[in-house]
Amino acid sequence: MTLPRFSIIESTLREGEQFIHASFSTSQKIEIARYLDAFGVEYLELTTPCASPRSFEDCCTIAGLGLRAKILTHTRCHMDDVRRAVDAGVDGVNVVIGTSRLLQRHSHGKSIEAIVDQACEVVSWLLSQRVETRFSTEDSLRSDPADLLRIYEAVDALGVHRVGLADTVGIGTPQQIASLVARVRTRIGADIEFHGHNDTGCAVANAFAAWEAGATHIDTTVLGIGERNGITPLGGLIARLHATNPELTRKYDLPLLKELDALVAEIVGIEIPFNNYITGQCAFSHKAGIHTKAVLKHPATYEVLPPEAFGLSRTIHIGHKLTGWNAVGARARQLGLDLSEAQARDLAVRIKVLADRGDLSPEYVDQMIRECACVLAAQHHQSHTGEVTHVTQR
């Protein structure tokens, strides 16, 4: 089976700047851009150069870094904006205009006829400048599909490189996204980009559904930061794709994901969530005895993602009342010690009793294992020499 092609449009330096705690300096933008480029994303999307004088300068700076990723910027569907974008030296311009009745009425006040005319003017000019051009409809999921197709077909006839579907308020379900993308796919020849917000917790599922239905480009940000609850997180998309088929993520430097998440979390002043895709503290942690026994025998029993693919390792927790003797024995072997099955079982019981008063620290449990192994060694020595050795147990 041939795997469908796709590209990631990484928007931490555009959508991510809309995160409530984000205010990137130029040096921070450069650092993030270099990390994302090293990771292997195909595109970097930057804040419109019309936002401020420094936004224009930053576009020029990052466009001049010589990165492998193509540099895009995101603007309104307006001639003044796109001229400024081309002046910044970017590889492509992503233009957007609202198409839902709400945005027509309360944002720009334009009819669909006026939107088509404006889109064609802007797209034609951008194509004449030989820059990669995407035309996107904001609030696509609350727009009339007939209106969307009318606009997409108009810009597709001009040769636009991509059309964009934006679930701007995160209202869509995977089924709705897939249906809309599939419908658009049958009507236009251009590539299709999907931009999905996470207001209702469906961003990763929606992005994956869009890709399965024919989308060729998916927007992400590191840790999913962005307006309100943000958009599809880079790590979440990578996790979903890797679990589907590791070949889909082979082109990316997966171990860099941990550094990327840590870098952006530090810059914007947040903690990486404990349950974050791949890089969260608990992502590859196992606790319950039935889980740890199986994972120790065959990790895939309870791990759909192999931690080593991301330069990480799993953690087996044993200092608690749910522990099992297999996990205790495995930890002893990690410490270079040898416990019999009977000793491991006995020690697991002792840990459970103590842990009923509260979980035990890893250091305390390791000391219990060492003392137990010491008793075993002393007993072994006594059985061979007849000497009596006194060993104090905790």
N, C-alpha and C positions, 0 to 999 in steps of 0.2 A: 504493500500500500504506500502510495506517495503521500508524504505529509504536506498539508497545505502550508504555503509560505506565510510568513507574518513578520512584521517589524514592530519594535517597541518605540513609541514616541514618549520619551521620558520628560515629564513636565514639572519636575521639582523646581526648576528655575523660572517657571511661569505660574502654573497652578499652585505650586508649593509656596510661592510668595504671598498667596492669598490666605495662607494659614494664619490664624490669629496671632501666633507667637513668632512668625517669621519676619525677619528684616535682614536679608543677606547683604554683607559688605561685598565689594568687588573681589577681594581676595578669597572670601568664602565661596562666592560663585565659581571662581576659577578652580578652587579645590574640589568642589562638588562636581563640576564639569569634567575634570580630569579623572576622577574616580568613576563616574558613570561611563566615560569613554573607555577606560580600562576594563570595566565590567563587560562592555561590548554592546551597549544599546545602540540602535541604528540612528536614532535622532535625539537631539536635545532641543526642547522648546523653551524659548526665553520670553520674559515679559515684554510687552509691546514697547518699542523705543519711544513711543509718544507719551508714555506714563510720566517721565521726568527726564531732565538732562542726563542724570547718571544712568538711567535705564538705556538711553541711546548709546552712551559711552560703553556700557557693559556689553551691549550687543556687539558693538564694533570689536571690543577686546576679545570676547569669546569666539567670535567669528574668525578672528585672526590667530587663534592658537594653533591651528593646523591639526585639529583632532580628526580622528577617523569618522566619528559621527557627523551627520549632517546637522547644521545649525539652522533652526527655524525660529521665527517669532510669530506672535499671535496678535492680530489686530482686528479692529472693527472693519466692516465692509464699507470702507470709505476711502476715496482717492488720496486724501491728504495723509492718512495713516499708512497706506501701502507704499506711497512714495518715500516716506520717512523710513519704512522698513527696508526697502531696497537700498537706500542710501547707507544703511548700517552694514551692508556687505554680507547678509545672511544667505544661506543656500536656498531657503524656501520661506514662504509666507502663508500662514494659516489665517484665513479671514472667516469671520463669523457674524451672523445676524439672527436675531430672534424671529421665530416663525409661528409660535403659538399665539392664539387669540389674546391671551393675557399680555404677552410682550408686545404684540402689535398695538394693543390698546393703551398699555401703561408704560411702555418703554420708548420706542421710536415712532409709533403712530403711522407706520407705512402699510399700505395694502400689499397683497401678494404680487400684484402686477408691478408695483413700484420696487418691490424686493427683487423680482426677476430682472428688471431693467438695471438696477444698481449692481446686482451680482454680475451680470454680463459685462458691464462697463469695467468693473474692478478686475475680474478674472481675465478679460481680454488684455488689459494693460499689463498685468503681472506676467502673463504668458509671453507678451512681447519683450519683456525684460529677461526672459530665459531663466526664471527662477521657478523652483518647484512650488506648485500652487494647490492649496486645499481650500475648498469652500465648505463651511459647516453651518448647519441650522441649529441654533440654540433652542433648547427645550423641545427637542424633536419628538419626545414621547407624548407631549401634550399638544402636538401640532396635528393638523389634518394630513393624513398620509398622501392624499391627492395633491395637496399644496407642496409637500416635500418632493414628490416625484416630479411635479411640474418644474420646480426650481432646479433639481438635480439634473434633469434631462436637458435643461437649457445650458447649464455650465458644462455638462458632459459633451454636448455638441461642439463646444468651443475647444475641447481638449484638456480640460482641467485634470490634474493628476489624481486628486482624491476628492471625494465628498465625505463630509463628516456627519455622523449621527451623535448627538449629544443628549444623554439623559441627565439634564442639568440639575434636576432636583432629586434624582435617585428614586423615581417613582416606578420605574419599569421592573418587570419580572423577567427571568431568563426566557420564558416562553414568548413574551411580548417582544423582547429584543431580537430573538432569533427570527421571529416572524417578520419583523420590520426589515432586518438586514437582508433576509432571503428575498423579500419582495423588491427591495431596491436592487439587489444583485441581478435580478432578471430583467431590469429595465435600463441599466447603465453599464458602460464598459470601464469606467474609471475605478481605481481602487477605492475601498471603503474604510474609513477610520471610525473607531468607536471611543467615545469619551463618557465614562459612567461615574456618577457620584454615588456616595455610600450612605445616603441619609437613611435608608431602610435596610442596610446591611447586605445588599445584593451585588455590590460592585464587582467582586471577583467572579461570582457566578454569571453575572451579566456580560462581563468582558469575555469570558470563556464561551458563552452561548453565542455572542457576536462572532467570534472567530470561527466556531464550528459552522455558523450559517453563511460564512463567506467574507467576513471582515478581514482586511489585510494588515491593518495598523491598529494597535491598541495603545491608548494613553495611560500612563502610570505616573506616580510620584513615589519617592522613597518614604516608607512607612505610611503611604496613603495620605500625606498631609495636603491640605488645600482648603478651599472655601467650605465653611461649616464642618461637616464630618469628612471632608476630603473625597478623594477618588480612588480608583483601583490601585492598591499598593503594589509596587514592583515585586516585593517578596511574595505576596499572595498570588500574583499571576504566575510567577516562576514556580511556586509550589504546585499550583494546579496543573501547569503544563508538564512539569517533571513527573508528577504522579501519573499523568496520562501516557507519556512516552518520554523517557530521558533523552531521546534524540532531539526533541523539540528545544531543549535547553543546552545542548552541547556547545552551541556557538557562544555561550556566555561564560565568564570567569566566575563560577558560582561561589567559591570561597571568599570573594570580595564582598559578597552581600552583607556579611556580618560587619565588616568595616564601614560599608556604606551606611547601614542603619545606625551604627554607633556614631558616625560622623554627623549625620543630619540631626539625630536626637540631641547630641551635645550642642550643636549650633542653635537649635530652636528651643533648647531648654526643657526637654521632656524626657521621660523614661521610656525605654522600649517596653511595650506591654508584655506582661508575663506570658501571655498566650499568643504572642506575635508569630506569624508564619516563619518558620525556620529558625529565626534568630532570638525568639523569646526564651526566657530562662527555663521554661517548662517544655519547650518544643520536643526535646528528646529525653525527657525524664520519665522514669518508670518507678512505680511505688508498690502497688498491690502484688501480693505473692504470686497469684495466678498469672499476672502479666510478666513479672520478672523471670519466673521459671521458663516461660515460653520464649521470651526475648533472648535469654541467655543461650537457649538451644538454637533458635533461628530468629534473628531480628525482625524479619519480615512479618512475623506473626502479629506484631503490634506496631510496626513502623512502615507506613506507606512510602515515606521518604527516607533514604539512607543518609544518616548524618555525615558520613565521610565524603559524600558527594559535594558537600558544602564546607569541607574542612573542619567539621565539628565532630563531637563524640557524644555518645549517650551517657546518661547518668542513671545508675541504679541506686535508689534510696533504700536503706535498710534499718535506720534508727527509729522505727515506729511500730505500732501494734499490728500493722498489716503485713509485716515482713514475713519472708519464707526462708526455709533453711537453704534452699538452692542459692538464693541471693547472698546469704551469709557465707556459704562455702566459696562462691565466686569472688567475693571481696577478699577473703583470706588468700586465695590464689593470686589476686592482684598485688597483695602485700608480700608475696613470696613465701607464704606460709601454707601448711598442709593440715587441714582438719578432717577428721573422719566424719562420715555421715551422721553418726550418733552424736558427735560433738557439735556439729553444725545444727542439728535439730535441737539439742539441749540449749545451745546458745541462742537460737531463735526464740525459744520459749522465754528465756531470761530477758531478752530484749523486749518482748511483748509485755511482760509484767512491768518492767521499768517504764516502758513507753506509755502505759496506761495513765501515768502521772504527767506525761508530756513527752514529745519527741526528743530523741537523744541526738546530740551533735555527732557529725561524722568522726570527729577526733575521739570522742568518748567510745563510740562503737569500735573503732579501729583498736583502741587500747584493750577493750574486752576481747577482741579476736586475738590480739597478741598474747594476752595472758592465758587464754584458753589453749593456744598453740604451745605456749611455754609449759603448761601442765602436761600436754600430750608428749612433748619432747622429754620432760622429766620422767614420766612414766615409762617411756620407751627406753630411756637410759637405765632406769632401775631394773627393768626386766632383763637387761643384758648384763648388768654388773652386780645386782643385788644391793647396791647402795640405796640409801634413803635420802631423797632430796626434798627439802621443804620449799613449797611454792605458795605464795600468798595470792589468793584470788580476791578480786573486788566483789 
